[in-house]
Amino acid sequence: VVATDADSGKNAEITYSLEASPLSSEAPGSIFSIDPDSGDVSVQAVLDREQRDTYEFQVTARDKGVPSLQGSTTVV
């Protein structure tokens, strides 16, 4: 996942985090992880399409400005 910020310096630095999707009761951190600096999403468990065919979670990107601004997207 990639986000950009037009600011410069510390205000342009972005931190990524996983959030549960409003439609899912499962915390994504039990199956997926995200590098807070790069936004790279990784799988932490074995996925079995026969047991579950889709996963849905949100990624939030926050800048380090004051006040902090954020945006999010849904990953399916």
C-alpha positions in Angstrom: 0.0 0.0 0.0 1.4 3.4 -0.9 0.3 6.9 0.3 1.9 10.3 -0.5 1.9 13.6 1.3 2.8 16.9 -0.4 4.3 18.3 2.8 8.0 18.3 3.5 10.1 17.1 6.4 8.5 15.4 9.4 5.1 16.4 8.2 5.5 14.3 5.1 6.5 11.1 7.0 3.7 8.5 6.8 2.9 5.6 9.2 0.7 2.7 8.1 -1.5 0.5 10.3 -4.1 -2.2 9.9 -7.7 -1.7 11.0 -10.6 -4.1 11.1 -13.1 -3.6 8.3 -16.5 -2.3 9.4 -18.0 -5.4 7.8 -15.6 -7.9 9.5 -15.5 -8.9 13.2 -12.0 -10.4 12.8 -8.9 -8.4 13.7 -6.6 -8.3 10.7 -3.5 -8.5 12.9 -4.1 -12.2 13.5 -3.7 -13.0 9.8 -1.9 -10.0 8.2 0.8 -7.6 9.2 1.9 -4.3 7.8 5.3 -2.6 7.9 4.5 0.8 9.5 7.1 2.6 7.4 6.8 1.0 3.9 3.2 -0.1 3.9 4.2 -3.6 2.8 1.4 -6.1 3.7 2.4 -9.7 4.7 0.5 -12.8 5.5 1.2 -14.3 8.9 -0.9 -17.5 8.6 -1.7 -20.2 6.1 -4.7 -19.2 3.9 -7.0 -21.9 2.7 -9.4 -20.9 0.0 -11.7 -23.8 0.7 -12.3 -22.5 4.2 -12.5 -18.8 3.4 -12.4 -17.2 -0.1 -11.9 -13.5 0.8 -10.4 -11.3 3.5 -11.2 -7.7 4.0 -9.4 -5.1 6.1 -8.6 -1.4 6.1 -5.2 0.2 5.9 -4.8 3.7 7.5 -2.0 6.0 6.5 -1.3 8.9 9.0 1.2 11.7 8.5 3.4 12.9 11.4 2.2 16.5 11.2 0.4 18.4 13.9 -2.5 18.0 13.7 -2.0 14.5 12.1 -4.0 13.9 8.9 -5.0 10.4 7.8 -6.6 8.5 4.9 -7.7 4.9 4.6 -8.5 2.3 2.0 -10.1 -1.1 2.0 -8.0 -4.1 1.0 -9.9 -7.2 -0.3 
